[in-house]
Amino acid sequence: MTSAPPVIVYPPDEEGGRRVRVDGEVLGRAYGVQDVARFLQEAGLQDWDELDVVRSTLVEWRGGGPDVWDH
């Protein structure tokens, strides 16, 4: 069993987008917490909203937390 969180939000790129990876699969590029929540809903966490994304220890924020979207 790995200790790494199954959800990784990577640092912002030049356009302010952040790659979102769930269980090793990149789901897309998010431009805000709402996008991350949408990706997670599509990945099977239908009940998740923005607050769940911000509060969850399953989400690893690299290059800044959920309030960082600029490169």
C-alpha positions as CSV (number, residue, x, y, z in Angstrom):
1,M,0.0,0.0,0.0
2,T,1.3,3.4,-1.0
3,S,1.4,6.4,1.3
4,A,0.9,8.9,-1.6
5,P,-2.5,10.5,-1.9
6,P,-4.5,9.2,-4.9
7,V,-5.2,12.8,-6.0
8,I,-2.4,15.1,-7.0
9,V,-2.9,18.7,-8.2
10,Y,0.3,19.8,-9.8
11,P,1.8,23.4,-9.8
12,P,0.2,26.0,-12.1
13,D,1.5,26.2,-15.6
14,E,2.1,29.3,-17.7
15,E,-1.7,29.6,-18.4
16,G,-2.8,29.1,-14.8
17,G,-3.9,25.5,-15.3
18,R,-3.0,22.7,-12.9
19,R,-2.9,19.1,-14.0
20,V,-5.0,16.8,-11.9
21,R,-4.0,13.1,-11.5
22,V,-6.1,10.5,-9.8
23,D,-4.7,7.0,-9.2
24,G,-2.0,7.6,-11.7
25,E,-4.2,8.9,-14.5
26,V,-4.1,12.5,-15.6
27,L,-7.8,13.6,-15.8
28,G,-7.1,17.1,-17.2
29,R,-6.2,20.6,-16.4
30,A,-8.1,22.6,-13.7
31,Y,-8.3,26.3,-13.5
32,G,-10.0,26.4,-10.1
33,V,-11.2,24.3,-7.3
34,Q,-14.6,23.8,-9.0
35,D,-12.7,22.1,-11.9
36,V,-10.9,19.8,-9.5
37,A,-14.3,18.8,-7.9
38,R,-15.8,18.2,-11.3
39,F,-12.9,15.8,-12.3
40,L,-13.3,13.9,-9.0
41,Q,-17.0,13.6,-9.5
42,E,-16.3,12.2,-13.0
43,A,-13.8,9.8,-11.4
44,G,-16.6,8.3,-9.2
45,L,-16.7,10.7,-6.2
46,Q,-20.1,12.1,-7.2
47,D,-20.8,13.6,-3.8
48,W,-17.7,15.7,-3.6
49,D,-17.9,19.5,-3.9
50,E,-15.4,22.3,-3.6
51,L,-15.2,22.1,0.2
52,D,-14.4,18.4,0.1
53,V,-11.6,19.1,-2.3
54,V,-10.1,21.9,-0.1
55,R,-10.4,20.0,3.1
56,S,-9.5,16.4,2.1
57,T,-6.2,14.9,3.0
58,L,-6.6,12.7,-0.1
59,V,-5.7,15.7,-2.2
60,E,-2.0,16.6,-2.5
61,W,-1.5,20.2,-3.6
62,R,2.0,20.7,-5.2
63,G,3.3,24.1,-5.9
64,G,0.7,25.9,-3.7
65,G,-2.6,25.1,-2.1
66,P,-6.1,25.4,-3.5
67,D,-5.9,29.2,-3.6
68,V,-2.9,29.2,-6.0
69,W,-3.7,29.3,-9.7
70,D,-1.1,31.7,-11.1
71,H,2.3,30.6,-12.4
